[in-house]
Every structure is written in structure tokens, then in C-alpha cells.
Amino acid sequence: MKRFLLLLLLTAMAIILQAGNVRIYFTLAIQSDPNDAALSVRTGPLLDWEYLGKTPQTKTFYRDLDLTCFMKTKDYYMGQTVFYSDRYGYNHGWVSAGELFDQLRRDFGDKVIADLGVLTTGALLAEYPGYDEALRAIELNGNVTSIYFDQAQAENNPNYIFLPLREQYDYYGYQPGYPRDTSIQISSDPLDAAVYCNEQYIGQTPCELNVSWWSAENRQEIRIEKSGYITNRRMITPEEYLIHVVLQPMY
């Protein structure tokens, strides 16, 4: 009897968790210059690269999100939490996130995905012998704008991603003082923001970034992001040793 009750409880919890999520789809049509580059994808900062094959490639991806990502919350009477959305005028309280989401989807369909803002969901990597690798973040509502709740619709409306690769040159001996290594201290307001350099996860602010430079013209892209705040991107140079970023609230 106890085993049956435990199984019933686990099943109920699984149903509740599943009911709180929604799946969105997007298709990427990926090309590179030159073609036939080895293409890999990574869908999270702690996951390994997954090889997709040679470019060009067209593939459909999905992302599971909590319903509450599409709305905001506020405290209500007697400690009750309610959900609302400013974007479409639904600024009165809804006790259930599911009820509000169903109403938004009925009235506005796939457009409610724009409520997420720009969401980084992974990265693409193209490699070709004799060329520098090309990295590109996968940004929903950024470079990926065709996003749907329906997989078939996503497959019929691909997002075109182009990955140019630069031919490699030997930088040794061209500029005095290079190659060299530097350490850059990165901080943010608020703290505990995630830091990425060229789509590689570095850590939470405050943190240290160690960079190898091959010429004075080298640049590295860093991205600093935190839930509820606008993502900050910038290019860093070999002359920088201290970076402090103030993140702006998303709402």
C-alpha cells in the first residue's frame, strides 16, 4: 500500500511539473563560408558540443520553459501571488499562471513568445582546416525571430544563420610583445551575473578572465547576463584589466 501511494504521489508530481511547462520550437538553416565546415551545437554553458555534420545544415530545435517566464508576478491579498502581463494589457491579477497563459495564447498566439525578451539558448560552432573557428550565440527574439508553439510551423519558417570563417594567419613576430596573456577582473551590479567569453562560460561575477592575445588588434566578445536584466555585450581589448558592468532591469 505504501509503495502504491508513493508511486501515485510521484505520478501526480510529474503531471504537475509537466503542466507548468510549455515547449517552443525554432528551425535554424545554417550556412558558412567556406561551406563543408564542421558544425557543432551546444545548448547550455555546462554541456559538451554536439556534432551536427557539415554545413549547410537545417535542423529544428525546441526549448521547454516554465509558464511563468511569459509573465510577471506580484503579491496580492493575504499573501497570495498573482500573475499578469503588461505587454498586451493583461495587467489585472490572475491566480493561475496557466489560466493567464491560455488566455494570452488564445488572443495572441505565437506572439506571446516575444514576452520572453532576448533569450540565449545555446551556441553554434563552425570549424574548417586553415580557418579560425566561427562562434555564434543562438538568441531567441534576437537572431532567431521565427519561434512557434507548433513544430510543423517552425519547420516551414526557418531562421537563416550565416557563419563566416576567417583564414588563419601567422601572427608570430609581426608585433612586439605578442603573444601574451592577461587577466581581467570582471564585476557587475547586481552580483552573481553569468559571464561568457566567445560563448564559453567563465563564471559568476565577480570573476577573473584569463585571455591569450596574439596581436594588438585582437578582440574578444564577452556577454554578461542575469535573469530579469538586459544582457550586456561588449568587445574587450588587450589593454583592459578591469571591467565593471551595470545591468539594467528588463522591466
Protein Blocks (a to p, Z undefined) as FASTA:
>chain_A
ZZmmmmmmmmmmmmmmmmmpccdddddddddddehiacdddfbfkbccddfbjcdddddd
dddddfklmpccdddeehiacdddfknopabccfblklmmmmmmmmnommlmmmnopadf
bdcddddehiacddddddehilbmbdcfbfklmmmmccdddddddddddfehkaghiacd
dddddddddehiacdeehiafbdcddddddddfbfkbccddddddehiacddddddfkbc
bdcdddddfZZ
